Amino acid sequence: MALTITDECINCDVCEPECPNNAISQGDEIYVIDPARCTECVGHYDESQCVTVCPVDCIVPDLNRKESKEQLHEKFLKLTSA
């Protein structure tokens, strides 16, 4: 499933550069994750890099967007194909 950033985000800017899919951007008040681009780093890393670096643990699974590892991998393939 895609990840989401909760309103506990402190806008520390550490998550955005870690995302290999460029799924994270500055929103109106906090950072946001584009679910169409989020693969939870499947295809790139073993762990979600944004979750790893977040100092306040505000990046959580988006329960409204359930995706299997296979679906995340398919999304990764589509995003990285030239």
PEWO-V411890 format. One record per residue. N is the residue number from 0. SS is DSSP state (H for helix, E for strand, L for the rest). PSI is psi in whole degrees, -180 to 180 (* if undefined). Layout:
n & ss & psi
N & SS & PSI
N & SS & PSI
//
This chain:
n & ss & psi
0 & L & 154
1 & L & 162
2 & E & 162
3 & E & 158
4 & E & 127
5 & L & 170
6 & L & 4
7 & L & -4
8 & L & 134
9 & L & 13
10 & L & 45
11 & L & -10
12 & L & 10
13 & L & -23
14 & L & -40
15 & H & -51
16 & H & -15
17 & H & -17
18 & L & 116
19 & L & -15
20 & L & 4
21 & L & 42
22 & L & -12
23 & E & 133
24 & E & 164
25 & E & 124
26 & L & -166
27 & L & -41
28 & L & -35
29 & L & 173
30 & E & 152
31 & E & 157
32 & E & 128
33 & L & 111
34 & L & -22
35 & L & -20
36 & L & -14
37 & L & 123
38 & L & 13
39 & L & 29
40 & L & 10
41 & L & 133
42 & L & -19
43 & L & -52
44 & L & 165
45 & L & -22
46 & L & 153
47 & L & 117
48 & H & -37
49 & H & -40
50 & H & -40
51 & H & -40
52 & H & -13
53 & L & 121
54 & L & -13
55 & L & 9
56 & L & 48
57 & L & 8
58 & E & 115
59 & E & 163
60 & E & 139
61 & L & 102
62 & L & -14
63 & L & -5
64 & L & 69
65 & L & 127
66 & L & 141
67 & L & 168
68 & H & -35
69 & H & -43
70 & H & -40
71 & H & -39
72 & H & -40
73 & H & -42
74 & H & -43
75 & H & -47
76 & H & -41
77 & H & -40
78 & H & -30
79 & H & -2
80 & L & 143
81 & L & *
//
